[in-house]
Each structure stands twice: as C-alpha cells, then as structure tokens.
Amino acid sequence: MGLAKQVKTEIIGKFRRDEKDTGSSEVQIAILSGRIQQLSKHFETHKKDNHSRRSLLMMVNQRRRLLDYLKSESFDDYKKTIEALGIRK
C-alpha cells in the first residue's frame, strides 16, 4: 500500500529542488517518511501484521541510508530536511 497520488504530489512539491525534480534525496526521504508514518498508524490496529512490519523496517533502513548520503553531500540540505520532517533532534 503506497501513498495516495495527491499526497505524494504534495510531498514532491514541497521538497523538490526545481520544477522537474522528483527523485532527489530530499524527495525520496520525504516520501519514505510519509509511508513510514502511514504504516505506523496501520500497526496500531493490526499488531500481528509481521509481513508489513518487515517492509517498515526496510523503509526505515533505506531512509537512514539516504539521510547519511545527504549529510555527507550537503549538510545544510540535511538540516533543512530533518527539520521540515521532524525526524531528528
């Protein structure tokens, strides 16, 4: 289950660098964060859904790798992204 098209478009619009940007690190991190939040809500009612829990862990790991990459490439963009998403201190 992915994000609704409208929600995904809003996220891309908020985090993209230019008009044609849909795949930058910031956009990928934001989309993964949205999916992680959606799955976290899913687990409140479906506690024994271990198949989806594995997917959640894979998404969290992917987001962590993208954040590490962004931090090494552009620390300012990293700070802006984590503040906008509220995922770090």
N, C-alpha and C positions, 0 to 999 in steps of 0.2 A: 504494500500500500504506500503510495507516494503522496506528495503534497498536491493539493488542488492546483490547477493551472493558473488560476487567478492569484493565489497566494505566492506561487513560485515566481510569477511575473513581477509582483510587488517587491519580493526579496531581491530579484535581479536588478530591478530599477533602483533600489536603494543602495546597493553595494557595487554596482558596475563602475568601471573607470571611464568608459566612453560609450557612445551610442551602440556599438556593435559587440560590446564585451558581455559574454555570457559564461566564460569559463575561467576567469582569473581566480587566483587563490581565495580572494576575499568572497567572491560569489559562491564558490564551492563550499567554503566554510559556513557561510550563512545558510545555504540550502541544507547542508548536513545538520546544522543546529536546529533548523525547523523540523526536520524529520525526526531528530532525536527527541525533541520536545513532544512531538505527536506520539511517538512510541512510548514515551514515559507515561503519558496520560492513559494509553492503552493498557499498560501494566497495572494501573490502579484497579481495573475491573477484571482483568484476565491474568491473575497471578501465576498460573501454571503454564503459560504460553512460552515454553522454553525455546521453541524454534525461532520465534521473533526476538527473544532475548539475545540469542546468538547474533542475529542481524544488528541489533542495537550495539552490541559490543564491537562489532566490526566497524560500524559507522563512527563510534567514539574513537576508535584507533585511527581510522582514516582522517578524522578531523584533527587529531593530535599531530599526525604526520604533516598535514597541510599547515597547521599553526607553526610547527617547528621550521618548516621551509620558509614561510612568510617572515618569521622572526629573523632568520639568517639573511634573507634578501633585503628586507626593508622593515626596520624596527618601528618606524613611525606608522606605517600602514598596519603593522601587527597591533600596536597600541590602539589605534583607531577602531580596528575591527573588534577586538575583545571588549572595548568599552561600549561599542554600539550593541553588541550581542549580550553583554553582561555575563560572560562565561569565565572570567578570571577575577583576581583580587583587584 
